[in-house]
Amino acid sequence: MAKLASRSDVAVSGIGGVGLNAIQGARLAGAEWIIAVDLGQATLKAARPFAATDLVNGCEVDAIDAIMEITANSGGASVLVGIAAVAARLTFDPVGLTSGAETTIGSRMATPVQTDIPALVPPWREGAPKLDALVARRGVFE
């Protein structure tokens, strides 16, 4: 868990299902700037209704430079989120990934679902988080 402080700046790279929920989580935690970063314009547009304040297309600009400009060079933490295959290895440019970050941490789903999921129901009824908008299709699964 990133333990986001209120009025923090957040950049979310990769605007799929996990990224959209990271944006919503940042909004619910009280983030001031929520920057969506992706390589596709369609996915970036999808981030706006989920509370992204800024959209950065990594195909058009240097994403790190854009984030630093939007946030006035604020530092903080770089949080890695995702589920990889058991034998997967991650390689990255630590300078590029953590530019301006004071620390890099991993994240995993370790939530007490018996309390956290029911706690989302009242805000969901009021429109936040936008869970219905995450549903791509409905059907009967066998």
DAJOLIN-V672481 format. One record per backbone hydrogen bond with DSSP energy under -0.5 kcal/mol. CO is the residue of the C=O (numbers start at 1). NH is the residue of the N-H. Records with the same first field share a line. If there is no record, write none. Layout:
CO->NH ; NH
This chain:
5->8
8->32 ; 33
10->35
11->13
12->14 ; 37
14->16
16->20
17->21
18->22
19->23
20->24
21->25
22->26
23->27
24->28
25->29
26->31
27->30
30->7
33->10 ; 35
34->36 ; 53 ; 54
35->12
36->56
37->14
38->58
40->44
41->45
42->46
43->47
44->47 ; 48
45->48 ; 49
47->50 ; 52
48->51
54->36
56->38 ; 58
57->60 ; 61
61->63
62->66
63->67
64->68
65->69
66->70
67->71
68->73
69->72
76->102 ; 103
77->79
78->80 ; 105
79->81
80->107
82->84
85->88
89->91
92->94
93->97
94->98
96->99
98->101
100->76
103->78
105->80
108->110
111->113
112->115 ; 116
113->117 ; 118
115->119
116->120
117->120
118->121 ; 122
119->123
120->124
121->125
122->126
123->128
124->127
129->131
131->134
132->135
134->136
139->141
